[in-house]
């Protein structure tokens, strides 16, 4: 049942950061924000696309640890909402 709930959340939220949180952790938004020393409201603005993600180096290190990101090339270019690209066909 938890997997179904997580799958539903992935479809409803198109933020790269939220997708990583749901796929790689069992943490709520609040728990991840606290562990990464990010205010909850700031985290929510990031995933909704209201503000650009700006992390301090210590916050980035904590976020990478929580999301099991080991190499810089594993980081997405943007943590905000995914913008659909027009099809070339």
N, C-alpha and C positions, 0 to 999 in steps of 0.2 A: 504494500500500500504506500509506503514511503517513496518508493521509486516512481509510482504513478503520480504522486503529488509533486515530486521534484520535476518529472517530465512536463507536467502541466505548467509549472512555474517557468520552465525554460521557454515554453512556447509563448507565454504571456509577456515575458520581459526580454527585450532584445539587447540588453546592455552586455557588452563583452565582460565587464567586471562581474555582473550577476551570473552569467553563464559559467565563468571560471569558479565562482564561489559555490554554485550548486553542483558542478561536476566534480570538484576537487576537495570539497570539505563537507562536513555535516553542521556547519556553523550557520546561525541566523545572521541577518545583516547587522544586528546589534552586536553579536559576539565577535564578528570579524572586525567591525569598526573599533571596538574596545581593544582587541588584541593588537590592532595596528595603530592605536593611538590617534584615531580619526573620529571627530564628532559624528554622531549618528546622522544628524541633519545634513552634514557635508557629504557623507557617503550617499545618502538618498538623492541629493542634488546631482551628484556625479552620475549615478545610474539612470537618472531621468533625463540627463543631458542639459539640465538647467545651468550648470557651471562646469568649467573645464577641470579635469583632474590635475591637481598640483600637489605632489607629495614631497615631503622632505626626504633626504636620504635615509634617515632612520625609519621613517614610515614605509618607504619603498622596500627596504630590507625586510621589515616585518611582514609586509604584504606578500612579498615573494616567498618567504618562509611558509606562511599560512596556505598559499596557493600552490606550494611545491614547484615553484619556478626556480630552476637552478642556473640557467644561463640567460644572459640578456636577450639573446635572439628568440627566447620563448615568450618574451613580453609582447603583448599586442601593441599596435601603434596607438590605440585609443581605448580607454576603458568605458567610454560613454555608449549611448545607443548606436546600434549598427545601422548605417544608412544604406538602404538597398541600392545596388548599382543597376543602371538600365541595361537590359539585355541587348547584345549586339545583333541578335538574329531578327 
